[in-house]
Amino acid sequence: MKKVVVGVVLLLYLSLLTGCMEDKHSDDSDVTGDPGYTQLTLFSDVEFWRPPAWDVTEGTITGDISRNTGVTVDVTVPARDADRQLSLMLINNDLPDIISITDPTVLGQLVTSGKVWDLGEFFQKYKPDSQFYKNFPEDVKKELVKRDGGWYAIPSHMESRDSYKIWKPSSQYYWDLINYEDPYTIIWNKELLGQIGMHPDELKTEEQILSAFEKIKNTGTGADGSPVIPLLIDGDAYQESTLSFLETTYGGEYVDEDGNYKDIMLQPETRDALYFINKAVRAGYMDPGQLTMDNDQIHNLMVSGRVLCFIGNTANTGADSRLWVSSGPIRKTEEKRPVHGKNMRASTGWIGTFISKDCEHPEETADWIDYMTSDGGMMLWGFGYEGIHYTRDDEGLVSWTEEGDAATREYSKTGVWAWWMFANTAWQRSVMAPLEEGTIARAQAELTTAYAKDKDTVTFDSSLLSGLTESLPPNSDYLKMEGDIRGWKKNQIPMILLAADDEAFDKEYETFIRRMEELGIYELDAQKNMKYKENCAEYGRTITKVN
């Protein structure tokens, strides 16, 4: 902690100001084509999202959205510090029309501010015949109201019992995805594995994986003859994806021996996960610069043919899944079993989308959201154009074409599957044909289910952990603890990963734990445990510690 309070305040102010000055619009905010549309503003804190530039010319997805809604959208995705910038907008009463966010603390600030619409009130006033309003799954709404105190958020990637009653999965294949899919996993380049004569079944332990890295480092070459990258992690998103996967594959859990909530960072398995990455850095299996790479850089490396192994969010790599294979869980010891969190109740989504009460064009905003969440809208922006990006079978079910598969990977250019905040997983699985062998979508599904389907993996109900941060009292010491501890994790974990030797690693890790204790992590965990126990009592389930 700094000793001079004035210095801290000044530094914070300057960092916030600098962040605001560095805000950038997605692919620039200029609208190409006829300007005779109402322009809405949208802010997102998903820093690796790259929405397409809005183009209203004939034959573009954004153009057809505009023709169906009378709207264009000016999107802002800050390069960094998006959540702090949104907090400043909130303080300054300068919110955009639409806000799509993932950060639970800022989400709580929006909800308690009184500056965003209750969606029931909004649609009753501005579009009472809205299909979105009339068809919204009741169990999802119930969970959102429980979390936020009202129905304020449009959740992305909806999944629930009620949603699957409205949009029934088209085959048993999708029920398997519902039960096992998780994009955070480990995948291997098939061709490069062949170079070192290894098979995924030989990559089940940490020792075997490090051995593969060593072999490819000494002998492997990429598709263009350049050196192979043995390990690629998920760039500047690694703490949310790469580290999360490693923690749980090593058996890290969110409860202690007495069944009380415990931050997974305090579990010994997190130390194991950090040490794995540290060993990879020290051995030259990965470059330290990976810790700060953005998603575009990760994408470019993944399609280069130079990466042997990737650990992180496979949904955002842009790679052709047919060229990759997953080895499932990594076992550090036989005694500890990998664990997998599965939301077993209605999901409140990944991205929450809110409508500002200062929205200048509420009717047009209602029209746009209603269209983007409708069958026709989701078919357009989600699948593109029939005969080009997808085909239909005799039952009307959709299958991607090769061009469609490619278009989703280049969504920032094509607009296909670009509007993640309106993704509806249940709807998508109701309109798609069973994925055929040899398709990218089928290969992606195999990559993302290998971990949870493994015979040794133990599944727990991750929904029991929902709402823990949101339940912290507004303007309380607990919220300050949450922010301080989160900032400390973000800043100190790189120091641990880049430690020069075992002694330095132990020192940085001990500093990490000690400082979290000083910041009040045990008091914070005790407060979150109250919400966790409430969840357990309400749903009649608990998380049983298995390791």
C-alpha positions in Angstrom: 0.0 0.0 0.0 1.2 3.5 -0.7 1.8 5.7 2.4 0.8 8.9 0.8 -3.0 8.9 0.4 -3.0 11.9 -1.9 -0.6 10.2 -4.2 -2.9 7.2 -4.4 -5.9 9.3 -5.2 -4.0 11.3 -7.9 -2.7 8.1 -9.5 -6.1 6.5 -9.6 -7.6 9.7 -11.1 -4.9 9.8 -13.8 -5.2 6.1 -14.6 -9.0 6.5 -15.0 -8.6 9.6 -17.1 -6.0 7.9 -19.3 -8.3 4.9 -19.7 -11.1 7.1 -20.8 -8.9 8.8 -23.3 -7.9 5.4 -24.8 -11.5 4.3 -25.4 -11.8 3.1 -28.9 -14.8 2.2 -31.0 -15.0 -1.2 -32.6 -13.4 -1.0 -36.0 -14.2 2.7 -35.8 -17.8 4.0 -35.3 -18.4 5.4 -38.8 -21.4 3.9 -40.5 -20.8 2.9 -44.1 -23.6 3.4 -46.5 -26.9 5.3 -46.1 -26.8 7.4 -42.9 -30.6 7.7 -42.6 -31.0 5.5 -39.6 -31.3 6.1 -35.8 -28.0 5.5 -34.2 -27.8 3.7 -30.8 -24.7 3.5 -28.6 -23.5 0.3 -27.0 -20.7 -0.3 -24.5 -19.1 -3.7 -23.7 -16.5 -4.7 -21.2 -15.6 -7.9 -23.1 -12.2 -6.6 -24.2 -11.4 -9.4 -26.6 -14.7 -9.0 -28.5 -14.3 -7.5 -32.0 -17.7 -6.5 -33.4 -17.9 -5.7 -37.1 -17.9 -2.1 -38.3 -21.5 -1.2 -39.0 -22.1 -1.2 -42.7 -25.6 -0.6 -44.1 -24.8 -1.4 -47.7 -26.7 -4.1 -49.6 -25.6 -7.7 -48.8 -24.2 -7.1 -45.3 -25.5 -8.6 -42.1 -25.4 -5.2 -40.3 -27.1 -3.6 -43.3 -30.0 -6.2 -43.1 -30.3 -5.6 -39.4 -30.6 -1.9 -40.0 -33.3 -2.5 -42.7 -35.3 -4.6 -40.3 -35.0 -2.3 -37.3 -34.2 1.2 -38.7 -31.1 1.3 -36.4 -27.3 1.4 -36.6 -25.2 0.8 -33.5 -22.0 2.6 -32.4 -20.1 0.1 -30.3 -17.4 1.0 -27.8 -15.1 -1.7 -26.5 -12.2 -0.2 -24.5 -8.8 -1.7 -24.9 -8.4 -1.9 -21.2 -10.0 -0.9 -17.8 -13.5 -1.1 -19.3 -15.1 -1.7 -15.9 -13.5 1.3 -14.3 -14.4 3.5 -17.3 -18.0 2.3 -17.0 -18.0 3.2 -13.3 -16.9 6.7 -14.2 -19.7 6.9 -16.8 -22.1 5.9 -14.1 -20.9 8.5 -11.7 -21.0 11.2 -14.4 -24.5 10.3 -15.6 -23.1 9.5 -19.0 -24.3 6.0 -19.8 -24.6 4.7 -23.3 -28.0 3.5 -24.5 -27.1 -0.2 -24.1 -24.5 -1.7 -21.7 -23.2 -5.3 -22.1 -21.0 -6.3 -19.2 -19.5 -9.4 -17.4 -18.0 -7.8 -14.3 -20.2 -8.7 -11.3 -19.2 -5.7 -9.3 -20.1 -3.2 -12.0 -23.2 -5.2 -12.7 -24.2 -4.6 -9.0 -23.4 -0.9 -9.3 -25.7 -0.6 -12.4 -28.6 -2.4 -10.7 -28.4 -0.4 -7.5 -27.9 3.0 -9.3 -31.5 3.2 -10.4 -30.2 4.3 -13.9 -31.1 1.2 -15.9 -34.6 0.0 -16.9 -36.5 -2.8 -15.4 -37.1 -4.8 -18.6 -40.7 -5.6 -17.8 -41.5 -1.9 -17.4 -39.4 -1.0 -20.4 -41.1 -3.4 -22.9 -44.6 -2.8 -21.4 -44.1 0.9 -22.2 -42.2 0.9 -25.5 -43.0 -2.5 -27.2 -45.7 -4.5 -25.3 -46.1 -6.9 -28.2 -42.4 -7.9 -28.0 -41.7 -11.6 -28.6 -38.7 -11.2 -26.3 -40.9 -10.0 -23.5 -43.6 -12.5 -24.0 -41.4 -15.6 -24.5 -38.7 -15.0 -21.9 -38.1 -18.2 -19.9 -39.7 -17.8 -16.4 -37.0 -19.8 -14.6 -34.2 -17.6 -16.0 -36.2 -14.4 -15.0 -36.6 -15.8 -11.5 -32.8 -16.3 -11.1 -32.1 -12.8 -12.5 -34.6 -11.2 -10.1 -33.1 -13.2 -7.2 -29.6 -12.0 -8.2 -30.4 -8.3 -9.0 -33.7 -7.6 -7.1 -35.5 -7.1 -10.4 -35.4 -8.1 -14.1 -32.8 -5.7 -15.4 -30.5 -7.9 -17.5 -30.8 -9.7 -20.8 -28.5 -12.7 -20.3 -26.4 -14.2 -23.0 -26.2 -17.9 -23.7 -29.5 -18.8 -22.0 -29.9 -22.4 -20.8 -32.6 -23.6 -18.4 -35.4 -26.2 -18.1 -37.9 -23.6 -19.3 -35.8 -22.5 -22.1 -35.4 -26.1 -23.4 -39.2 -26.4 -23.2 -39.6 -23.3 -25.4 -36.7 -24.3 -27.7 -36.4 -28.1 -27.7 -33.0 -29.6 -28.6 -33.1 -31.2 -32.1 -31.3 -34.4 -31.0 -29.8 -36.4 -28.2 -26.5 -35.1 -29.4 -27.3 -31.7 -28.0 -28.4 -33.1 -24.7 -24.9 -34.4 -24.4 -23.5 -31.0 -25.0 -25.8 -29.6 -22.4 -24.4 -31.9 -19.8 -20.7 -31.9 -20.7 -19.6 -28.8 -22.7 -17.0 -26.5 -21.3 -14.8 -24.3 -23.6 -12.0 -24.0 -21.0 -9.8 -27.0 -21.8 -6.5 -28.3 -23.2 -6.1 -29.1 -26.9 -3.3 -30.4 -29.0 -2.2 -29.8 -32.7 -2.6 -33.2 -34.3 0.1 -32.7 -36.9 2.7 -31.6 -34.4 1.8 -34.4 -32.0 2.5 -36.7 -34.9 6.0 -35.2 -35.3 6.9 -36.3 -31.8 5.1 -39.6 -32.1 2.7 -39.0 -29.3 -1.0 -39.8 -28.8 -3.6 -37.9 -26.6 -3.9 -41.1 -24.4 -0.2 -40.5 -23.5 -0.8 -37.0 -22.3 -2.8 -37.6 -19.1 -0.3 -36.5 -16.4 1.7 -33.3 -15.9 4.9 -35.3 -16.3 3.8 -36.6 -19.7 2.7 -33.1 -20.9 6.0 -31.5 -19.9 7.8 -34.3 -21.7 5.9 -33.6 -24.9 6.8 -29.9 -24.6 10.5 -30.8 -24.3 10.4 -33.1 -27.3 8.7 -30.6 -29.6 11.0 -27.8 -28.3 14.1 -29.8 -29.4 12.8 -31.3 -32.7 9.6 -29.7 -33.9 9.0 -27.3 -36.7 5.9 -25.4 -37.7 4.0 -25.6 -41.0 6.3 -22.9 -42.4 9.5 -24.4 -40.9 9.6 -21.9 -38.1 10.1 -23.0 -34.4 7.2 -24.6 -32.6 5.6 -23.0 -29.6 5.2 -25.9 -27.1 2.5 -24.1 -25.0 0.2 -21.2 -25.7 -2.0 -19.9 -22.9 -5.0 -17.6 -23.3 -3.2 -14.2 -23.5 -4.3 -11.5 -21.1 -7.5 -13.6 -20.3 -5.4 -16.4 -18.9 -6.4 -15.8 -15.3 -10.1 -16.4 -16.1 -9.6 -19.4 -18.5 -6.2 -21.0 -18.4 -5.7 -20.8 -14.7 -9.3 -21.8 -14.0 -8.9 -25.0 -16.1 -5.6 -25.9 -14.4 -7.0 -25.3 -10.9 -9.9 -27.6 -11.4 -8.1 -30.3 -13.4 -5.7 -30.5 -10.5 -8.7 -30.9 -8.2 -9.1 -27.4 -6.9 -12.5 -26.8 -5.2 -14.6 -23.9 -3.8 -15.3 -25.5 -0.4 -13.2 -26.5 2.6 -13.2 -29.7 4.6 -16.2 -28.4 6.6 -18.3 -27.7 3.6 -17.9 -23.9 3.8 -17.1 -21.6 0.8 -13.4 -21.0 0.3 -11.8 -18.9 -2.4 -10.1 -21.4 -4.8 -7.0 -19.2 -4.8 -6.4 -20.4 -1.2 -6.5 -24.0 -2.2 -3.2 -25.9 -2.7 -4.2 -26.9 -6.2 -4.0 -23.3 -7.3 -0.4 -23.3 -6.2 0.1 -26.4 -8.4 -1.5 -24.6 -11.3 0.7 -21.6 -11.0 3.8 -23.7 -10.6 2.9 -25.6 -13.8 2.9 -22.3 -15.8 6.0 -21.1 -14.0 7.9 -24.3 -15.0 6.8 -23.9 -18.6 8.1 -20.3 -18.7 11.4 -21.2 -17.1 11.9 -24.2 -19.5 11.2 -22.0 -22.5 8.0 -23.8 -23.4 6.1 -20.5 -23.5 7.2 -16.9 -23.9 6.5 -14.6 -20.9 4.9 -12.1 -23.4 1.9 -14.5 -23.7 0.6 -13.0 -20.4 -0.2 -9.7 -22.1 -1.3 -10.9 -25.6 -4.7 -9.8 -26.8 -7.1 -12.2 -28.5 -6.1 -11.2 -32.0 -2.5 -12.2 -31.3 -3.7 -15.6 -29.8 -5.9 -16.1 -32.9 -2.9 -15.4 -35.3 -0.7 -17.9 -33.4 -3.4 -20.6 -33.3 -3.9 -20.5 -37.1 -0.1 -20.4 -37.8 0.5 -24.1 -37.4 3.2 -23.4 -34.8 1.4 -24.1 -31.6 1.6 -27.6 -30.1 -0.7 -27.2 -27.1 -3.2 -24.5 -26.1 -4.8 -24.2 -22.7 -7.7 -21.8 -22.3 -10.9 -20.7 -23.9 -11.2 -22.7 -27.1 -14.2 -20.8 -28.2 -12.1 -17.7 -29.0 -9.1 -19.1 -30.8 -10.4 -18.9 -34.4 -8.6 -22.3 -35.0 -10.0 -25.0 -37.2 -11.1 -27.5 -34.5 -10.6 -30.5 -36.9 -6.9 -30.0 -36.7 -6.9 -30.3 -32.9 -7.6 -32.9 -30.2 -8.2 -32.7 -26.5 -6.5 -35.0 -24.0 -9.1 -34.3 -21.3 -8.0 -33.8 -17.6 -4.4 -33.4 -16.5 -3.6 -35.5 -13.5 -0.9 -34.3 -11.1 -1.4 -37.2 -8.7 -3.6 -40.3 -8.8 -5.1 -39.3 -5.5 -6.7 -36.1 -6.6 -9.6 -36.2 -9.0 -10.4 -33.5 -11.6 -13.6 -31.5 -10.9 -16.0 -29.8 -13.2 -18.5 -27.1 -12.4 -21.9 -27.5 -14.1 -24.7 -25.0 -13.7 -27.7 -27.2 -12.7 -30.3 -24.5 -12.6 -31.4 -21.7 -14.8 -28.3 -19.8 -16.1 -28.1 -16.0 -15.7 -25.6 -16.0 -18.6 -22.2 -14.8 -19.3 -22.9 -11.2 -20.6 -25.6 -9.1 -19.0 -27.1 -6.4 -21.2 -28.8 -3.4 -19.7 -30.8 -0.5 -21.1 -30.0 3.0 -19.7 -32.9 5.2 -18.5 -31.2 8.0 -20.4 -31.5 6.1 -23.6 -32.4 8.8 -26.2 -34.4 6.4 -28.5 -36.2 3.9 -26.4 -38.7 2.7 -29.0 -35.9 2.0 -31.5 -33.9 0.3 -28.8 -36.8 -1.9 -28.0 -37.2 -2.7 -31.7 -33.5 -3.5 -32.1 -33.4 -5.8 -29.1 -36.6 -7.5 -30.0 -35.3 -8.2 -33.5 -31.8 -9.4 -32.4 -33.4 -11.9 -30.0 -36.1 -13.1 -32.5 -36.0 -16.2 -34.7 -35.4 -14.1 -37.8 -32.8 -11.9 -36.2 -30.8 -14.7 -34.6 -30.9 -16.7 -37.9 -29.5 -13.6 -39.7 -26.7 -12.5 -37.4 -26.1 -16.0 -35.9 -26.0 -18.1 -39.2 -25.7 -15.6 -42.0 -27.3 -16.3 -45.4 -29.0 -19.6 -46.5 -27.2 -21.2 -49.3 -24.0 -19.4 -48.5 -23.3 -19.9 -44.8 -25.8 -22.7 -44.0 -28.2 -25.1 -45.5 -31.4 -26.8 -44.2 -32.3 -30.5 -44.3 -35.8 -31.9 -45.0 -36.8 -31.1 -41.4 -35.7 -27.5 -41.7 -32.7 -28.0 -39.4 -29.6 -25.9 -40.1 -26.1 -27.1 -40.9 -23.1 -24.9 -41.5 -21.3 -24.8 -44.9 -17.6 -24.6 -45.1 -18.0 -20.9 -45.9 -20.2 -20.5 -42.8 -17.7 -22.2 -40.6 -15.0 -19.8 -41.8 -17.3 -16.8 -41.5 -17.9 -17.5 -37.7 -14.1 -17.5 -37.2 -13.9 -14.2 -39.0 -17.0 -12.7 -37.3 -15.4 -9.2 -37.0 -15.3 -9.0 -40.8 -18.4 -11.1 -41.8 -20.8 -10.3 -38.9 -21.7 -14.0 -38.6 -22.2 -14.9 -35.0 -20.8 -11.5 -33.9 -23.4 -10.3 -31.4 -22.5 -12.5 -28.4 -24.7 -10.7 -25.9 -27.8 -12.0 -27.7 -26.5 -15.6 -28.1 -29.3 -18.0 -27.0 -27.8 -21.5 -26.5 -31.2 -23.2 -26.1 -32.5 -21.7 -29.3 -29.4 -22.5 -31.3 -29.6 -26.2 -30.3 -33.2 -26.3 -31.4 -32.6 -25.2 -35.0 -29.3 -27.0 -35.7 -29.1 -30.5 -37.2 -27.0 -33.0 -35.4 -23.4 -32.1 -36.1 -21.9 -34.3 -38.8 -18.5 -36.1 -38.6 -15.8 -34.0 -40.2 -17.4 -30.7 -39.6 -15.7 -27.9 -37.5 -18.7 -27.7 -35.2 -18.6 -31.4 -34.5 -14.9 -31.3 -33.8 -15.3 -28.3 -31.5 -17.9 -30.2 -29.6 -15.6 -33.1 -29.1 -12.9 -30.8 -27.9 -15.1 -29.1 -25.3 -16.7 -32.2 -23.9 -13.6 -34.4 -23.4 -12.8 -33.1 -20.0 -16.2 -33.4 -18.3 -16.9 -36.8 -20.0 -13.7 -38.3 -18.6 -14.4 -41.2 -16.2 -12.4 -39.6 -13.5 -13.9 -36.2 -13.6 -16.3 -35.3 -10.7 -19.1 -32.8 -11.5 -20.5 -30.4 -9.0 -23.3 -27.9 -9.1 -21.6 -24.5 -9.8 -24.9 -22.7 -9.6 -24.6 -22.9 -5.8 -21.7 -20.4 -6.2 -23.8 -17.9 -8.1 -24.6 -14.5 -6.6 -21.8 -14.5 -4.0 -20.2 -11.2 -5.1 -23.6 -9.6 -6.0 -24.8 -10.4 -2.5 -22.2 -8.2 -0.8 -23.9 -5.2 0.8 -23.7 -2.0 -1.4 -21.0 0.5 -0.3 -19.7 -1.9 2.3 -16.2 -2.8 3.5 -16.8 -6.2 1.8 -17.1 -4.6 -1.6 -13.9 -2.8 -1.0 -12.2 -6.0 0.0 -13.5 -7.7 -3.1 -12.1 -4.9 -5.3 -8.7 -4.8 -3.5 -8.3 -8.6 -3.5 -9.2 -8.8 -7.2 -6.7 -6.1 -8.1 -4.0 -7.9 -6.0 -4.6 -11.2 -7.8 -4.4 -9.5 -11.2 -1.1 -7.8 -10.3 0.7 -10.4 -8.2 -0.1 -13.6 -10.2 2.2 -12.6 -13.1 5.0 -12.1 -10.5 4.6 -15.7 -9.4 4.5 -17.0 -12.9 7.6 -15.2 -13.9 9.7 -16.1 -10.9 13.2 -17.1 -11.9 13.6 -20.2 -9.7 11.9 -22.3 -7.1 13.0 -20.0 -4.2 11.7 -16.9 -5.9 8.4 -18.8 -6.8 7.9 -19.7 -3.1 8.6 -16.2 -2.0 6.2 -14.6 -4.5 3.5 -17.2 -3.7 3.8 -16.6 0.0 3.6 -12.9 -0.5 0.5 -13.5 -2.6 -1.3 -15.4 0.1 -0.2 -13.2 3.0 -1.4 -10.0 1.3 -4.8 -11.6 0.5 -5.0 -12.4 4.2 -4.2 -8.8 5.1 -6.8 -7.5 2.7 -9.4 -9.6 4.5 -10.0 -12.6 2.3 -11.1 -14.8 5.2 -13.7 -12.3 6.3 -14.8 -11.9 2.7 -15.1 -15.7 2.3 -17.2 -15.9 5.5 -19.6 -13.3 4.1 -19.9 -15.1 0.8 -20.4 -18.3 2.7 -23.6 -17.0 4.0 -25.0 -16.6 0.5 -23.5 -20.0 -0.5 -25.4 -21.7 2.4 -28.6 -19.9 1.4 -28.2 -21.3 -2.1 -27.6 -24.8 -0.7 -30.7 -24.5 1.5 -32.9 -23.2 -1.3 -32.0 -25.9 -3.8 -31.4 -28.8 -1.4 -27.9 -29.5 -2.7 -24.3 -28.9 -1.5 -20.8 -29.1 -3.0 -19.1 -32.1 -1.5 -15.3 -31.8 -1.2 -13.7 -34.8 -3.0 -10.0 -34.0 -2.7 
